[in-house]
Amino acid sequence: MTSYLVTGASRGIGLEFIRQLSQDPNNTVIALVRNAAKSVYLQEISDLPNVHVVEGDVTSVEKMQKAAESVATITGGSLDYVIQNAGGIYGSDTSLADPSNDLSNLVDDLKGDFEVNAVSGVITTNAFLPLLRKGKAKKIILISSAIGDIQFTRTTGFAGIASYGAGKAALNFIAQKYAVELASEGFVVLPLSPGFVDTSSTKEGGQTQPSEEDIKKMQAVFDQWVKSQPDWDRKPLTVQDSVTKQLKVIAAVGPEDSGKLISQNGNTAWL
Ligand SMILES: NC(=O)c1ccc[n+]([C@@H]2O[C@H](COP(=O)([O-])OP(=O)(O)OC[C@H]3O[C@@H](n4cnc5c(N)ncnc54)[C@H](OP(=O)(O)O)[C@@H]3O)[C@@H](O)[C@H]2O)c1
């Protein structure tokens, strides 16, 4: 059996990782969620024989160490893959120099985004490292974003979602640090961007129609993002498509890729 732990598995991309990985009966798939009782979408598949649900909060050392104990019981003390997907935009999605943004709010966003997107990577990795060291695959995947890539920012001129971008940029650096430190043990540590993904089908409150105003704002953002990939069709990926592509990349990467931020396409085509 090959064991996978996916964090942030209650909905969105994390849930789809559980769906696709659990289709192979040779996989033991562990879904880490903050609250199992409230993870309604996961409940649709959590009674599959190879799916296990463990609770944990990726910002809590104590809870993640407890989660690692539970995972060890399920797997017999090892773990092959960890896909650290929990995270996201913590606060508002402003730029840094927007005069309408209160500085205290901005600082709160920076701290929150850093905690949930970067510090979480160290908490999760270290909590599970003893199990991963006993695993066969030795792959640590950190779901990141092109928004945290300096070259993407320079090419597109995109100043928005700044504190989230800073958190993911820090995660990319943390991944590189782990990559060099764990290389001699045969680990591959990969910051992986999932693309721009529509996760609205598992959003709390269901799918909502964006307002005219929202559509206008998104079009302006797309006008910038397309500069990084002129042939982009300006459409988000489906969550199924993104995860299928990411799983191919996860299977294919080797030591030469360790520490390098790449996309669901296995390169720097981010969209
Ligand atoms: N969607 C995109 O276009 C896109 C693009 C680039 C990168 N990403 C990255 O991909 C990942 C997944 O994104 P998504 O769009 O699927 O997000 P999502 O639908 O908002 O789901 C986020 C998941 O993370 C969990 N989570 C958040 N904070 C947590 C914590 N402290 N401890 C444990 N779990 C926590 C949430 O759990 P609860 O249900 O308990 O809240 C939820 O399961 C994120 O890291 C995001 O930054 C997404």
The ligand as a Tripos MOL2 file, in Angstrom:
@<TRIPOS>MOLECULE
LIG
   48    52     1     0     0
SMALL
NO_CHARGES

@<TRIPOS>ATOM
      1 N1         -8.0590   27.7380   -6.1600 N.am      1 LIG1
      2 C1         -7.0410   28.3270   -6.7750 C.2       1 LIG1
      3 O1         -7.1960   28.9230   -7.8750 O.2       1 LIG1
      4 C2         -5.6640   28.3000   -6.1650 C.ar      1 LIG1
      5 C3         -4.6130   28.8910   -6.8930 C.ar      1 LIG1
      6 C4         -3.3300   28.8410   -6.3840 C.ar      1 LIG1
      7 C5         -3.0920   28.2210   -5.1710 C.ar      1 LIG1
      8 N2         -4.1170   27.6660   -4.4650 N.ar      1 LIG1
      9 C6         -3.8060   27.0070   -3.1850 C.3       1 LIG1
     10 O2         -4.3580   25.6950   -3.1830 O.3       1 LIG1
     11 C7         -4.7210   25.3290   -1.8550 C.3       1 LIG1
     12 C8         -6.1820   24.8860   -1.8240 C.3       1 LIG1
     13 O3         -6.9500   25.9530   -2.3340 O.3       1 LIG1
     14 P1         -8.5390   25.8490   -2.5730 P.3       1 LIG1
     15 O4         -8.8460   26.8250   -3.6480 O.co2     1 LIG1
     16 O5         -8.9540   24.4400   -2.6910 O.co2     1 LIG1
     17 O6         -9.0440   26.4770   -1.1900 O.3       1 LIG1
     18 P2        -10.4230   26.3050   -0.3680 P.3       1 LIG1
     19 O7        -11.5110   25.7720   -1.2220 O.co2     1 LIG1
     20 O8        -10.6020   27.6240    0.3080 O.co2     1 LIG1
     21 O9        -10.0210   25.2150    0.7300 O.3       1 LIG1
     22 C9         -9.0130   25.4800    1.6560 C.3       1 LIG1
     23 C10        -8.8260   24.2700    2.5250 C.3       1 LIG1
     24 O10        -7.7890   24.5420    3.4950 O.3       1 LIG1
     25 C11        -8.3010   24.2420    4.7920 C.3       1 LIG1
     26 N3         -7.6550   25.0550    5.8060 N.ar      1 LIG1
     27 C12        -7.5320   26.4080    5.8430 C.ar      1 LIG1
     28 N4         -6.8650   26.7720    6.9540 N.ar      1 LIG1
     29 C13        -6.5720   25.6190    7.6260 C.ar      1 LIG1
     30 C14        -5.9210   25.3270    8.8390 C.ar      1 LIG1
     31 N5         -5.4310   26.3030    9.6190 N.pl3     1 LIG1
     32 N6         -5.7770   24.0260    9.2230 N.ar      1 LIG1
     33 C15        -6.2810   23.0290    8.4550 C.ar      1 LIG1
     34 N7         -6.9330   23.2500    7.3030 N.ar      1 LIG1
     35 C16        -7.0710   24.5300    6.9050 C.ar      1 LIG1
     36 C17        -9.7940   24.5130    4.6920 C.3       1 LIG1
     37 O11       -10.4530   23.8450    5.7560 O.3       1 LIG1
     38 P3        -11.8510   24.3310    6.4080 P.3       1 LIG1
     39 O12       -12.9310   23.6780    5.5900 O.co2     1 LIG1
     40 O13       -11.7750   23.8510    7.8150 O.co2     1 LIG1
     41 O14       -11.8900   25.8390    6.3210 O.co2     1 LIG1
     42 C18       -10.0810   23.9120    3.3200 C.3       1 LIG1
     43 O15       -10.1660   22.5010    3.3990 O.3       1 LIG1
     44 C19        -4.4140   26.5300   -0.9730 C.3       1 LIG1
     45 O16        -3.1450   26.3670   -0.3770 O.3       1 LIG1
     46 C20        -4.4040   27.6860   -1.9620 C.3       1 LIG1
     47 O17        -3.6090   28.7680   -1.5280 O.3       1 LIG1
     48 C21        -5.4080   27.6890   -4.9340 C.ar      1 LIG1
@<TRIPOS>BOND
     1     1     2 1
     2     2     3 2
     3     2     4 1
     4     4     5 ar
     5     4    48 ar
     6     5     6 ar
     7     6     7 ar
     8     7     8 ar
     9     8     9 1
    10     8    48 ar
    11     9    10 1
    12     9    46 1
    13    10    11 1
    14    11    12 1
    15    11    44 1
    16    12    13 1
    17    13    14 1
    18    14    15 2
    19    14    16 1
    20    14    17 1
    21    17    18 1
    22    18    19 2
    23    18    20 1
    24    18    21 1
    25    21    22 1
    26    22    23 1
    27    23    24 1
    28    23    42 1
    29    24    25 1
    30    25    26 1
    31    25    36 1
    32    26    27 ar
    33    26    35 ar
    34    27    28 ar
    35    28    29 ar
    36    29    30 ar
    37    29    35 ar
    38    30    31 1
    39    30    32 ar
    40    32    33 ar
    41    33    34 ar
    42    34    35 ar
    43    36    37 1
    44    36    42 1
    45    37    38 1
    46    38    39 2
    47    38    40 1
    48    38    41 1
    49    42    43 1
    50    44    45 1
    51    44    46 1
    52    46    47 1
@<TRIPOS>SUBSTRUCTURE
     1 LIG1         1 GROUP 0 **** ****
